[in-house]
Amino acid sequence: MTFEAVGRIGRTLRYMIAITIVLELVGAGLLYALRGPAYGTIGDGVFISLFHSISAFCNAGFSLFSTSFERHAGDIPVNFVMTSLIIIGGLGFPVIMNAFGRRPLVAGRRPTTSRWSLHTKLVVFMTVSLLLIGTVGFLLLENDGILAGKSFGEKVLTSYFASVTARTAGFNTVRTAWLGLPTLFLLAALMFIGGSPGGTAGGVKTSTFGVVLASMASMFGGKGRVELFKRRIPDRIVREALVVVAMGIMVVSAGTFVLVIFEDLTLRQVLFEVVSAFGTVGLSTGITPGLSVAGKLTLMIIMLTGRIGPLTLALAIGQRDVRSRYDYPEGRVVVG
């Protein structure tokens, strides 16, 4: 690597750090301006606002409030600030840099101003689609449940916040344990997909899931290649996406199996907890404090695997290209 390439990497890192600091400070300033005085002294208000701004942008989900953001369930400005920080943090720095007219460093090339890349288009499309699906799904499933008695505006706001936070943020404005089984399944699916590569979110990532959906559409359409936004996706990328999703399913399945052995809990509670751990979300039906030592250790391992596993595997596959000096005859296997 040349000194010029090292310098470009350094500039890219400084750009990422600057974006993070600016967005978190802006978020903290808005939160303090909106509700800071209600948090006590000026010092308390500043600290609470800054803490939650950082937690939201990093998709951490840690809250200084005992009931998370239930106290702000109908607060439109606070909900807007928190969800905006969560979404931007989950988009990933490559998308943020591209969206602001600066392409990220790729293969040692100098960042240039250009139109949106294929990756940015896919991430934005999947993010918007999943947010809409989550919001509408939550609203329909809980309209007569936990949303009963609320105005239509409050129902939409609560549903939207739940859809956003399930994308690995972990905050909540309603009690997760009170949600119906279909709603928990919907949130679990969103948690499993998670955010986008190069960001602060977990899960198998939106772009990965998008490539898998595109490959399914290609097969159903009888096409010999996978296409997205008038671009052909290399077979290698398709295989990587399938491997990451398959690995995620295996980790969740193994974790669920282990927990049902050690814990006297329902499958609904265990599966939701495991998916939440894999997606590094933090949402829970309230069973975490009562888990055994073995159960807590299992969740810790799943969280570590979910945070670094899929990404590490994808990088390992992408950076290693083993070329064999021989080739076996082609064989046919019946699948499906």
N, C-alpha and C positions, 0 to 999 in steps of 0.2 A: 504494500500500500504506500503510495507516494505521500509526501508532506502536504501536497495540495488536497489530496483526498481526505487526509486527516483533518485539515483545516475546514473542509466543507462539512465533515461530520460534526466538528465542534460548533460551527455556526448553526447547524440544524438542531443540535442539542440546546444551544442557547435560545433558539427560537421557540422550542417546545417548552422550556422552563419559563420563558417570558410569558407565553400564552397561558400557562397554568397559573402563574402568580397573578396576572392581570384579571383573569376570569374569576378566580377565587376571591380576590379583593373586591371586585365589582359585585359579586354575589353577596359577600359579607356586608358591603355598604348598603345594598338594597334591603337586606334582611334587617339591618339595624335601623334604617330609615323607616321601615314599615312597622316593626314591632319591638325594636330595641328597648325603649323606655319601659315596656311591660315586663321585661326580664329582670328588673331591679335597678341596681346602680349602673352608671355609665360603663364601668369596667366589666360588670357581669354581662351587660348587653352586647358590648363589643366582643367579648370572648365567646359567648353563646352563638352570636351571628357568624363569627369567623369559623368556629368549630363546625357548625352545620354546613357552611358553604364549602369548606374543604371536604367534609364527609360526603356531601352530595356530588361534587365534581369527581371525586375519586371513587364514586359508587360504593362507598364503604358501608353506609347504612347505620353507623353509630350515631346515637342521639343522646343528648343530655337530659331529655324528658323521659320520665318513667313509662309513659304511654306513647312514645315516639311522637308522631305529628297528629295524633287524634285531636288535640286541642285546636289544631288549625284545619280541621276537616272541611269547613266551609269558607276558609279564608282564601279568596281567589288570588290576590297578589302574592302571598307567601307560597301558595301551591305553584304558581307560575314560575317564580324564581327557583324553587327547589327542582321542579321537573325540568326546567331549562338547563340547569347545571348538570343534572343527571344525564340528560340526553346528549349534551355536548361532550361530557366526559366519556360517555359510552361510544361515541362515534369513532374515536381513534384519531391520533395526531396526523396520520397520513391524509385522512379525509378533511380534518380541520385546515391543514396547510394547503391542500388542494382547493378547498372551498374559498379560502382567502386569497386565491390567485398565486399560490406558491407551491409548486410540486415538491414532494419529499425526495430525499436523496435515494436514488435507485441505481444499483449496479455502478456506483462511483460517478454517475453523471451529475452535472451541475443542476440544481433546482431552477426551473424556468417557469415563467408565467404562461399558462395555457388553459384550455377548457378542462372541464371535469374529466377525470380518468374513468375507465371502466369500473375500477374498484369503488370510486366515490359514488358513481351512479348506482351501483348495486347496493352499497351500504345504505345510502339515503332511501332508495326504494324499499328495501327490506325493513328499515327502521320505521318509516311512515306506515307501511302495510301492517306491521306487527302492532304498532301503537293503535291503529284503527281497529284491528281485529280484537285486541285486548280490551279496548274501551267499550266497543259495542257488545262484545261477548259478556263482559262483567256486568254491564248495564242490563242486558236481557236476562242473564242468569240470576242476578240478585235483586231485580226490580221488586219482587214481592218478598224478598228475604231481608238482608241487612240494610238495603236501601229503602225499605218500606217506611213511609212517613216523611221522607225528605222531599223537598221540591225538585222539579225536573232539573233545574240548574245544579243543585247540590248533588243529584244522582250522577249527572254527567261529569262533574268535577271529581267526585270520589272515584268513579270508574276510570277516568283518565289518569288520576294519580296512581291507582292500583296497577294500571297497565304499564305506566312508566317505571314504577319502582320494582316491578317484577323482573325488569331487565337488568337485574343484579344490583339494584340500589339498596333494597332492604328496609326502607322506611314504610310506615303504614299510617293511614288515617282511620282505619276500621280494624276491629279485632279479627285477625286471621283465623283464629280458632272457631269463629262464629260463621264462617263462610260455608256454603254448601259444597258437596262433593264435586259436582261438575265445575264449579268455580275454582276449587283447589286444583283440579286437573288442568284447567286452562292456565292458571298461574304457573303450574309446574312446567308446562310446555314452554311458556315464555322464559322461565328461569333457565331451562335447559339450553335454549337457543342463545340467550344472553345478549351481550353487546357486540362490538366490532373489534377486529384486530388492531393492535397498536394503541388501544385505549385502556381505560381503567376498569372495564367490565369483565366479567367472566363468561362462562358458558362455552358452547362450541363455536360461537360467533355467527353473526348475521350473514356474512359473506359466504361462510362455509355452508350454511343451511340453504342459502340462495343457489349455490352451485349444485347442491344435491337436488333441489327442486327442478332446476333447469335440466339436469341429467334425466330425471324422471319424465319430464315433459318431452325431452328428445326421444326417449324410448317409446313413449306412448304415441308420438307423432311419426314413428318409423324413420327418424333421421339417423344418419350415421355419425353425427357430431353434435356436440353441445354448443348452443349459441345463446348469447346474452347481449342485448342492446346492439345487434348487428355486428357482434364480434364472436369469433370462435374461441371457446375455452379449451386449452390443451388437455389432452387425456391425462397427463400427469397431475394437473391441478384437480381434475375430477376424482382421480384415485385418492389424492391427499384428503379431499373433503369427505369422501366416503369412509376413509380410515378414521378420521377424527370423530365423525359422528358415531361410527361403530364402537370406537373406544369409549366414548362418552356413555353409550348405552350399556356397555359391559361394566364400567365402573359403577354406574347407578344400580345396575342389577346386582352386582356383587355386594355393594354396600347395603342394599336393602335386605339381601339374604342374610348377611351377618347380623344386622340389627334385629331382625325378627327372631333370630336365635337367642340373643342376649336380653331382649327387652319384651316385656309383656304389654305390647301396644298393638293398635290396629294397623293393618297394612296401609291405610290411608295416611295415618300420622307418620309412619316410618318412611314411606315413599316420598312424601312432600318434604320431610326433613332432609333426606338424602339428596334429592334434586336441588334443594336450596343450598346445601353444602357444596355440591359439585359446581353450581353456578356462582358460588361465593356471594350469595344474595343476603342471607341473614333473616329472611322471613321464617316464621315458625308458628306452629299451632300451640306452642307453649310447653312442649315436652322436653326441651333441652335440659333444663335444670334437674329434672328427675332421672336422667339417663345414668346408667352404670358407668364405671370407669372404662370398661371395654367399649361401651356405646359411644362415649365421648371421644375416645382415642380413634375409633372408626371414623367418626365425623371429621376429626382433625386430619386424618390421612386423606379422606375424600376431598376436603377443602384444598389441601396442598396439591393433590392430583388435578383437581379442577382448575386451579390457578395456573399451574405451570405445565401440566401434562399435555393437553392438546397442542398448546403452542410449541412446547419443546419437541413433540413428535413431528409436528408439521415442519419445523425448522430442520430437524434431523433428516427428514425425508427429502426436503428441498435442497439441502446442501450436500447430500451424499449421493453420488451416482456411481454405482458399482457396475462395471461392464464385464460381463462374463466372456471367456474365450471360447465357449461352446454353447450350443443350443439344443434342447431336447426336441424330439418330434412333437408336433401339436396333438393334443388329446382333447376329447370332447367330454363334458360333464353336464348332466341334466340338472338344471336349477329351476326353482319355482314350483 
